[in-house]
Amino acid sequence: MDTVEEYRNIIERILEAHHRIPYSHGELESKFIIDRERNNFVIMVSGWDGKRRVHGCVVHVEIVNGKIWIQRDGIETGITDELVAAGVPKDKIVLAFHAPNVRQYTGYAIA
């Protein structure tokens, strides 16, 4: 299996597990959006929390040039450790939510 396909499967498995966790408050729904052709994986939340409308991106992960770019990670514990535990090397994970000049201190890929 090629590396990109393996990364797709790992990302999908991890995000699917998070997507299945129900919200403990409000009338909130998780939506898992997958675009395997363009290597984009997104968990969105939408609904109502009391009188407040909720709609936004919880997690956005992309595969770019053979690396996993975590564009947004709003999961309480994050998904980075899960990617590493699934066998993704740290030098293949970019914490894109950090500024480029900060990434060198994260222990993960710079770009």
Steps between C-alpha positions, in 0.01 A plus 500: 500500500634844420568745781230753403235228495623372836483855643146541362390183677666600829348849495157364414510242779609755762254770396212254464548400865488865610202571275301225675538656847168673575485851640392511864309826470288690253354370178834462328585269214840392375553477124797309358594625155750301295651595165746218433572624146626834634628354831284711730333372818274723710281465806242776524253573779161657442182554693380691802639534851209661680421819309844514338557374146812286465665433166868452441801287430624279783779323311651546155778269380660497155761286335739730311813376324501176697462665841200531729418867559281562804336828404263513797473273801222590739485160667568525873803270499593558136558234237878527465582233759248268336667546161840417651356197684356380166851503350529841336854635553518841670697639205193430280260707715480878462324695773377760252303686768836621637678785324782382269768656723367308804478155338871431543441475876207257485690176437301449180559590134552865407332472158 
